[in-house]
């Protein structure tokens, strides 16, 4: 089989040497396992041939892009798993009107760069400079601008997919059903995305950033609610707490941020009159909740600090777990206080930096990868936060996906009938369970002590 795969893509693009270790982990660095082999097809035709060959030989397949998944969705768990990396499928096929068709390997940032100057691609996860579109679609990634423009789901028009039976299908929206929806957020369990037609948005005529400085994280949470109560839908609304600020100021992303309990970054866009009116309302929302308003002449240092918050955590700890549970905006003040109590109870450093506009929390929970007890405390802290969020009407994942990280939360978020329907869909598409097995639903024999901690409650 390997000989046949090399004939399809060339010897160079089938990795069976030690280099395959580089594909044995992703953004969830706690879990590592070598794949059997890694295949990097160079175009759509090669991809189809490679996947059909693997299906014919009943091999387990993990579709991978840039490997930035924070939920372990592209990490092998069992033996005999083959990774098919689609990073080389980075072509722009067409652009017309508000639509652009691309390969799954294209980096998110390159979609806007290949669009006309008056248009842009809205979904922008923090990893947008490196994450690939296929993975963004498979995890329904969000980003800073999700509050106004929606997650990836809102920007996918149609998909071309190779299914687990080897057939290639193109799914377009109809008045009755859009089967593309099934693959958005499916984490590669139902097939492989070969190309995607995406929606572009007009660039706004005017943009302005308003900064809110707070000495109480609860007041910052109240101000977030107040912004919306004042009739404003910002294009971005981000929060950084004191722990995140201190990490940033220790790193290469330092921006001279004040050492306060919380900072809100609020971006407004649209027509000039609209932006000016919204600015007044946002200022009022901040000031009415004991915050200080800053209107920066150059907002780039603030946004660069926000985008650098995740890597800046390396100044605090060599590793961390990143959650992405969603809560109702009205619950943010209480949830943030709860997270603080969890950090104290489990003796872990938690920095909050997240998409406050849609309640998409990102508590960064630090741990020492050389100290298993440290890792276990970080996971147990994340368990407490996830349970609290779900019990208060939230969801376990807002954009990073379930992967292997959040499997046990599925059983407390969904009821038995709902899980049965989800598994039925998986079984109908992939009866042999070849595509990304063990993800989302588990069901595999646990061999790693790290996976055991992630999958079991105690």
Order of alpha helices (4+ residues) and beta strands (2+ residues): alpha-beta-beta-alpha-beta-beta-beta-beta-alpha-beta-alpha-alpha-beta-beta-alpha-beta-beta-beta-alpha-beta-alpha-beta-alpha-beta-alpha-alpha-beta-alpha-beta-beta-alpha-alpha-alpha-alpha
